[in-house]
């Protein structure tokens, strides 16, 4: 019958053979609308949007009016076809559906939001006669994805009723914007308000903890996860491994990994890269071998971790074998980070000529990180200023504005007593508008991360901190 195409059974006749339906046809108009809509919906769901749009045009030529389902099916797929989407919006307004049918209005709003046309999306939102939670959440999510945080917060406060999706959209938006402390504040507020976080909200909270280094809050989130139905969720476990590795708690990461019922390639990558970054290179390589023994296929990230591990413990030949195996056995095209690992591998071992050959043979231009590895090695292994100058010339050609490499070369000149060369590097940095970025340290107290830099007086308790430091210093002198 006419509804069969909507549940996946093909229409008995292809579009070019279907009978023309005229305005004077005796066919039931409701049944005709349903029949056209069924075909349009089926085409849209299968990603055949151009055909769906042609079917809609034929429907209009035939004199059949679309219903709300027709619009919803088409609006969800016309993000890349702006003129057609605008015409659908206009036709929906003509029929009164854009204002008076909440699902159509929300679909139009979503279309503009995905296109990043937020002013139009807001106009649609403001003119809707009725809104549901999906409408509000779509507008909030659009604001957060575009970085319009203040507008999102204001709209959130105006919501008649906030649900899980509303809170999660805000938390996730804060994390993507880099406002990690705000994300954790909202995560707490979410629970205080009586809304139970799901695994998506938990992953966002863990990402915020990871970026802040907020271990104690992360431990609290982990305890919450253990009590929930999603405690065996692979993505949550991967986020926990990443958190613990970034905070230097590799034993906690190992425990999470070992207790996982199922693992993905990301799980293996998290533990391989995490252990390598924390100086546990041999264990990282053990996991790398276990991964292959358990029939998981390493990807580009896996090999970055393995090469980093080899670099940290000086396993030059093994690292080179992994690099060649990546290309030969796994058909993975090396990216710049893989060449960077190879340069670092040779550089740390003092094989500067081999490192230079890699830089000169790369299929892409080296970036400041790759050249920086070789520059640092030039200083460590005999203060090879000639090679360093060659690398700096390459860096200048790339027009990369990175202060660290200029500082390295300046220090190399100074170590050789070449003060004019050191001064020249400093002048060049100034001319390029580069400044040496100050280092900083951080400490977490009561779920808040406090950051300090040399000579910093921005902290609200600076005076008290200085008094305590003076007291400690006086006590140490007395001893």
Wavefront OBJ file of the C-alpha trace (Angstrom):
o trace
v 0.000 0.000 0.000
v 1.012 3.669 0.025
v 2.636 3.444 3.470
v 4.958 0.535 2.618
v 7.932 2.690 1.506
v 8.082 4.373 4.939
v 9.058 1.100 6.615
v 11.753 0.159 4.152
v 9.794 -1.718 1.422
v 10.549 -0.193 -1.976
v 7.851 1.529 -3.977
v 6.395 -0.809 -6.633
v 7.224 1.670 -9.415
v 10.330 3.851 -9.835
v 9.790 7.637 -9.681
v 9.874 8.092 -13.461
v 7.029 5.579 -13.891
v 4.670 6.873 -11.202
v 1.361 8.219 -12.521
v 0.869 11.948 -12.637
v -1.488 13.089 -9.865
v -3.504 16.078 -10.977
v -5.534 18.532 -8.912
v -8.707 16.925 -10.368
v -7.721 13.414 -9.325
v -10.303 11.532 -7.290
v -7.547 10.177 -5.018
v -8.057 10.933 -1.310
v -5.888 14.080 -0.705
v -4.781 12.901 2.754
v -3.704 9.538 1.350
v -1.894 11.327 -1.493
v 0.049 13.553 0.938
v 0.992 10.500 2.984
v 2.147 8.644 -0.125
v 4.386 11.500 -1.305
v 5.702 12.110 2.213
v 6.543 8.423 2.639
v 8.740 8.469 -0.450
v 10.399 11.760 0.546
v 11.080 10.492 4.087
v 12.567 7.238 2.811
v 14.889 9.068 0.422
v 15.981 11.544 3.114
v 16.724 8.790 5.627
v 18.875 6.994 3.072
v 20.932 10.124 2.408
v 19.483 10.639 -1.072
v 18.576 14.238 -0.399
v 18.757 15.523 -3.997
v 16.163 12.917 -5.004
v 14.040 13.822 -1.994
v 14.147 17.492 -3.034
v 13.121 16.542 -6.608
v 10.281 14.455 -5.207
v 9.108 17.453 -3.154
v 9.181 19.648 -6.264
v 7.126 17.074 -8.166
v 4.724 16.908 -5.228
v 4.155 20.666 -5.386
v 3.724 20.601 -9.188
v 1.090 17.921 -8.682
v -0.847 20.289 -6.454
v -0.428 18.236 -3.286
v 0.225 20.173 -0.081
v 2.978 18.909 2.238
v 2.273 18.231 5.895
v 4.474 18.708 8.967
v 6.199 15.337 8.459
v 7.204 16.328 4.924
v 8.933 19.462 6.197
v 10.670 17.696 9.084
v 12.063 15.010 6.739
v 13.428 17.603 4.305
v 14.722 20.162 6.828
v 16.913 17.581 8.566
v 18.861 17.014 5.350
v 19.161 20.399 3.679
v 21.977 21.893 5.751
v 24.240 22.075 2.683
v 21.542 23.412 0.359
v 20.852 26.890 1.686
v 18.477 28.167 -1.052
v 16.291 25.081 -0.781
v 16.262 25.327 3.018
v 15.230 28.976 2.851
v 12.436 28.119 0.397
v 11.196 25.383 2.745
v 11.177 27.898 5.575
v 9.166 30.319 3.438
v 6.630 27.668 2.453
v 6.290 26.521 6.069
v 5.568 30.145 7.070
v 2.923 30.373 4.332
v 1.147 27.314 5.734
v 1.496 28.587 9.317
v 3.591 25.586 10.335
v 6.764 27.524 11.204
v 4.940 29.401 13.966
v 2.195 27.040 15.050
v 3.747 23.567 14.764
v 6.482 23.097 17.361
v 8.244 20.246 15.535
v 8.474 22.141 12.241
v 9.605 25.337 13.966
v 12.261 23.400 15.884
v 13.460 21.701 12.677
v 13.836 25.098 10.967
v 15.675 26.465 14.013
v 17.982 23.430 13.979
v 18.717 23.893 10.288
v 19.837 27.513 10.784
v 21.782 26.615 13.921
v 23.751 23.893 12.130
v 24.556 26.388 9.386
v 25.762 28.802 12.105
v 23.080 31.305 11.076
v 22.249 32.096 14.698
v 20.456 35.397 14.125
v 17.975 33.666 11.840
v 17.695 30.781 14.304
v 16.871 33.224 17.098
v 14.247 34.972 14.949
v 12.566 31.623 14.325
v 12.750 30.853 18.059
v 11.246 34.194 19.061
v 8.344 33.911 16.586
v 7.321 30.380 17.531
v 3.901 30.251 19.147
v 4.769 27.141 21.137
v 8.097 25.725 22.272
v 9.073 22.433 23.860
v 12.272 21.348 25.629
v 13.816 20.293 22.296
v 13.302 23.830 20.953
v 15.028 25.431 23.939
v 17.849 22.891 23.945
v 18.482 23.307 20.211
v 18.847 27.070 20.608
v 21.088 26.732 23.689
v 23.289 24.138 21.979
v 23.630 26.429 18.954
v 24.735 29.331 21.125
v 27.278 27.207 23.005
v 28.732 25.711 19.813
v 29.202 29.207 18.422
v 30.878 30.439 21.605
v 28.025 32.803 22.516
v 28.175 31.725 26.138
v 26.396 34.735 27.656
v 23.429 34.324 25.312
v 23.253 30.608 26.137
v 23.320 31.275 29.905
v 20.621 33.939 29.585
v 18.400 31.600 27.561
v 19.057 28.763 30.017
v 17.905 30.981 32.891
v 14.702 31.801 30.972
v 13.819 28.129 30.402
v 10.562 27.111 32.076
v 11.971 23.655 32.837
v 15.539 22.388 32.431
v 16.263 18.761 31.652
v 19.339 16.544 31.313
v 20.003 17.672 27.732
v 19.880 21.363 28.735
v 22.487 20.916 31.467
v 24.685 18.664 29.316
v 24.645 21.157 26.427
v 25.870 23.883 28.780
v 28.585 21.747 30.420
v 29.839 20.401 27.099
v 29.850 23.909 25.632
v 31.939 25.271 28.511
v 34.504 22.479 28.021
v 34.769 23.102 24.270
v 35.204 26.815 24.937
v 38.032 26.075 27.392
v 36.020 27.291 30.415
v 36.768 24.173 32.422
v 36.207 25.577 35.917
v 32.788 26.855 34.861
v 31.983 23.407 33.455
v 32.649 21.788 36.837
v 30.612 24.449 38.650
v 27.671 23.707 36.355
v 28.175 19.965 36.780
v 27.774 20.428 40.554
v 24.775 22.713 40.084
v 23.182 20.113 37.820
v 23.225 17.571 40.623
v 22.073 20.069 43.239
v 19.066 20.823 41.031
v 18.125 17.135 41.110
v 19.091 16.257 37.522
v 21.052 13.001 37.321
v 24.045 13.219 34.918
v 24.337 10.625 32.163
v 27.552 9.303 30.656
v 27.778 12.227 28.186
v 27.754 14.796 31.009
v 30.241 12.683 32.974
v 32.646 12.530 30.002
v 32.478 16.331 29.706
v 33.163 16.717 33.446
v 36.120 14.332 33.218
v 37.480 16.297 30.236
v 37.318 19.472 32.344
v 39.116 17.718 35.218
v 41.787 16.477 32.802
v 42.461 19.925 31.380
v 42.590 21.510 34.840
v 44.558 18.703 36.440
v 41.742 18.594 39.030
v 42.515 15.129 40.397
v 40.371 15.269 43.538
v 37.259 16.273 41.579
v 38.074 13.559 39.040
v 38.277 10.994 41.847
v 34.856 12.122 43.052
v 33.439 11.725 39.525
v 35.017 8.249 39.356
v 33.255 7.267 42.590
v 29.999 8.524 41.098
v 30.594 6.471 37.935
v 31.116 3.271 39.961
v 27.625 3.663 41.440
v 25.885 4.112 38.077
v 24.630 1.818 35.310
v 27.216 3.175 32.875
v 30.209 2.147 35.005
v 31.211 -0.268 32.217
v 30.835 2.366 29.487
v 33.981 2.196 27.330
v 34.062 5.931 26.614
v 33.795 6.799 30.309
v 36.621 4.383 31.147
v 38.770 5.879 28.372
v 38.189 9.347 29.827
v 39.204 8.123 33.290
v 42.430 6.582 31.909
v 43.237 9.859 30.158
v 42.555 11.839 33.360
v 44.771 9.671 35.547
v 47.601 9.607 33.012
v 47.506 13.379 32.588
v 47.622 13.763 36.388
v 50.529 11.316 36.681
v 48.506 8.612 38.474
v 49.444 5.744 36.171
v 48.514 3.067 38.734
v 44.931 4.349 38.836
v 44.924 4.358 35.032
v 46.196 0.781 35.000
v 43.455 -0.279 37.431
v 40.709 1.256 35.270
v 42.161 -0.374 32.149
v 42.529 -3.811 33.748
v 38.931 -3.752 35.061
v 37.391 -2.887 31.673
v 35.097 -5.638 30.381
v 35.448 -4.356 26.819
v 38.154 -2.231 25.272
v 38.450 -0.181 22.101
v 41.485 1.000 20.149
v 41.099 4.308 22.026
v 41.436 2.410 25.349
v 44.747 0.906 24.243
v 45.938 4.225 22.822
v 45.127 6.046 26.086
v 47.202 3.673 28.173
v 50.082 3.392 25.649
v 50.416 7.166 25.162
v 49.742 7.892 28.841
v 52.378 5.508 30.160
v 54.931 6.763 27.609
v 54.290 10.395 28.568
v 54.795 9.572 32.264
v 58.168 7.925 31.740
v 56.913 4.324 31.924
v 58.234 3.581 28.448
v 58.879 -0.136 28.866
v 55.340 -0.738 30.202
v 53.951 1.360 27.367
v 55.652 -0.953 24.868
v 54.364 -4.018 26.755
v 50.812 -2.701 26.250
v 51.640 -1.997 22.601
v 52.592 -5.650 22.080
v 49.597 -6.906 24.082
v 47.310 -4.815 21.903
v 48.509 -6.622 18.794
v 48.371 -10.023 20.516
v 44.711 -9.388 21.337
v 43.993 -8.684 17.641
v 43.509 -4.935 17.911
v 44.821 -3.021 14.926
v 47.131 -0.133 15.883
v 46.339 3.233 14.326
v 48.335 6.435 13.859
v 47.878 7.465 17.508
v 49.101 4.058 18.729
v 52.336 4.414 16.815
v 52.836 7.947 18.158
v 52.740 6.465 21.662
v 55.083 3.590 20.786
v 57.594 5.906 19.098
v 57.464 8.305 22.066
v 58.182 5.393 24.420
v 61.164 4.277 22.326
v 62.485 7.838 22.297
v 62.324 8.182 26.085
v 64.380 5.036 26.752
v 66.750 5.283 23.779
v 65.455 2.263 21.841
v 66.506 3.761 18.512
v 66.548 0.633 16.350
v 63.258 -0.631 17.768
v 61.641 2.759 17.159
v 62.855 2.785 13.550
v 61.411 -0.728 13.083
v 58.042 0.445 14.392
v 58.125 3.431 12.038
v 58.831 1.197 9.030
v 56.226 -1.390 10.142
v 53.629 1.370 10.434
v 54.137 2.221 6.746
v 54.735 -1.300 5.408
v 52.454 -3.568 7.454
v 49.631 -1.230 8.477
v 49.578 1.064 5.432
v 49.531 4.147 7.674
v 50.922 7.268 6.025
v 53.235 8.960 8.549
v 52.033 12.338 9.761
v 54.197 15.188 10.972
v 53.960 13.967 14.584
v 55.460 10.608 13.548
v 58.380 12.328 11.834
v 58.701 14.504 14.935
v 58.961 11.387 17.111
v 61.620 9.962 14.771
v 63.629 13.190 14.884
v 63.317 13.201 18.677
v 64.379 9.532 18.793
v 67.613 10.247 16.902
v 68.175 13.592 18.655
v 67.974 12.169 22.179
v 70.459 9.452 21.166
v 72.875 12.099 19.873
v 72.564 10.971 16.260
v 72.106 14.481 14.928
v 73.026 13.701 11.310
v 70.356 10.980 11.171
v 67.859 13.398 12.682
v 68.806 15.996 10.082
v 68.283 13.459 7.266
v 64.759 12.827 8.551
v 64.014 16.562 8.607
v 65.372 17.027 5.077
v 63.554 13.943 3.747
v 60.126 14.705 5.193
v 57.353 14.965 2.578
v 55.943 17.994 4.420
v 57.557 21.116 5.828
v 58.855 20.602 9.387
v 57.125 22.648 12.053
v 58.631 24.402 15.072
v 58.233 21.297 17.259
v 60.261 19.082 14.907
v 62.992 21.684 14.498
v 62.869 22.420 18.235
v 63.705 18.773 19.041
v 66.810 18.973 16.867
v 67.780 22.383 18.247
v 67.518 21.125 21.828
v 69.717 18.145 20.885
v 72.272 20.495 19.310
v 72.606 22.200 22.674
v 72.643 18.974 24.704
v 75.151 17.130 22.526
v 78.189 19.363 22.175
v 76.492 22.728 21.586
v 76.492 22.220 17.802
v 75.855 25.884 16.933
v 76.446 25.466 13.191
v 73.661 22.921 12.823
v 71.430 24.973 15.106
v 71.897 28.024 12.883
v 70.927 25.967 9.828
v 67.766 24.853 11.623
v 66.913 28.400 12.652
v 67.256 29.512 9.043
v 64.709 26.853 8.091
v 62.446 28.051 10.884
v 62.666 31.628 9.608
v 61.652 30.443 6.133
v 58.556 28.821 7.645
v 57.609 32.176 9.216
v 56.664 30.405 12.441
v 56.376 32.655 15.472
v 57.702 30.490 18.303
v 59.779 32.013 21.087
v 61.275 28.784 22.499
v 63.607 27.977 19.600
v 65.039 31.514 19.555
v 65.687 31.196 23.294
v 67.545 27.899 22.761
v 69.848 29.388 20.124
v 70.389 32.532 22.212
v 71.440 30.371 25.158
v 73.781 28.381 22.894
v 75.513 31.604 21.817
v 75.779 32.653 25.452
v 77.263 29.281 26.452
v 80.015 29.801 23.857
v 80.604 33.360 25.002
v 79.172 34.698 21.730
v 77.296 37.574 23.368
v 76.696 39.418 20.106
v 74.935 36.353 18.693
v 72.848 35.989 21.846
v 71.904 39.664 21.698
v 71.025 39.323 18.005
v 68.591 36.497 18.776
v 66.964 38.569 21.523
v 66.615 41.544 19.166
v 65.099 39.295 16.515
v 62.574 37.995 19.023
v 61.644 41.551 19.927
v 61.326 42.513 16.272
v 58.951 39.619 15.672
v 56.918 40.558 18.734
v 57.867 37.355 20.553
v 58.171 37.111 24.306
v 59.442 34.272 26.409
v 56.352 32.675 27.917
v 56.697 32.405 31.691
v 56.449 28.988 33.272
v 53.769 28.356 35.858
v 52.940 25.938 38.609
v 49.529 24.911 39.913
v 48.049 23.343 43.011
v 44.564 21.958 43.608
v 42.857 22.814 46.922
v 39.212 22.063 47.713
v 38.383 21.215 44.099
v 39.855 24.498 42.827
v 43.040 24.815 40.788
v 45.321 27.738 41.706
v 47.900 28.816 39.113
v 51.044 30.801 39.928
v 53.728 32.393 37.738
v 57.051 33.993 38.613
v 56.447 37.469 40.045
v 52.687 36.884 39.904
v 50.536 39.023 42.221
v 47.146 38.362 40.633
v 45.964 35.778 43.174
v 43.415 37.163 45.635
v 45.407 35.805 48.595
v 48.837 36.941 47.381
v 49.563 38.929 50.569
v 48.793 35.963 52.839
v 50.803 33.602 50.640
v 53.832 35.909 50.767
v 53.582 36.163 54.566
v 53.571 32.364 54.904
v 56.504 32.033 52.491
v 58.454 34.618 54.485
v 57.693 32.719 57.690
v 58.864 29.418 56.162
v 61.991 31.126 54.813
v 62.780 32.612 58.264
v 62.330 29.229 59.955
v 64.622 27.527 57.451
v 67.330 30.165 58.045
v 67.132 29.638 61.804
v 67.674 25.914 61.327
l 1 2 3 4 5 6 7 8 9 10 11 12 13 14 15 16 17 18 19 20 21 22 23 24 25 26 27 28 29 30 31 32 33 34 35 36 37 38 39 40 41 42 43 44 45 46 47 48 49 50 51 52 53 54 55 56 57 58 59 60 61 62 63 64 65 66 67 68 69 70 71 72 73 74 75 76 77 78 79 80 81 82 83 84 85 86 87 88 89 90 91 92 93 94 95 96 97 98 99 100 101 102 103 104 105 106 107 108 109 110 111 112 113 114 115 116 117 118 119 120 121 122 123 124 125 126 127 128 129 130 131 132 133 134 135 136 137 138 139 140 141 142 143 144 145 146 147 148 149 150 151 152 153 154 155 156 157 158 159 160 161 162 163 164 165 166 167 168 169 170 171 172 173 174 175 176 177 178 179 180 181 182 183 184 185 186 187 188 189 190 191 192 193 194 195 196 197 198 199 200 201 202 203 204 205 206 207 208 209 210 211 212 213 214 215 216 217 218 219 220 221 222 223 224 225 226 227 228 229 230 231 232 233 234 235 236 237 238 239 240 241 242 243 244 245 246 247 248 249 250 251 252 253 254 255 256 257 258 259 260 261 262 263 264 265 266 267 268 269 270 271 272 273 274 275 276 277 278 279 280 281 282 283 284 285 286 287 288 289 290 291 292 293 294 295 296 297 298 299 300 301 302 303 304 305 306 307 308 309 310 311 312 313 314 315 316 317 318 319 320 321 322 323 324 325 326 327 328 329 330 331 332 333 334 335 336 337 338 339 340 341 342 343 344 345 346 347 348 349 350 351 352 353 354 355 356 357 358 359 360 361 362 363 364 365 366 367 368 369 370 371 372 373 374 375 376 377 378 379 380 381 382 383 384 385 386 387 388 389 390 391 392 393 394 395 396 397 398 399 400 401 402 403 404 405 406 407 408 409 410 411 412 413 414 415 416 417 418 419 420 421 422 423 424 425 426 427 428 429 430 431 432 433 434 435 436 437 438 439 440 441 442 443 444 445 446 447 448 449 450 451 452 453 454 455 456 457 458 459 460 461 462 463 464 465 466 467 468 469 470 471 472 473 474 475 476 477 478 479
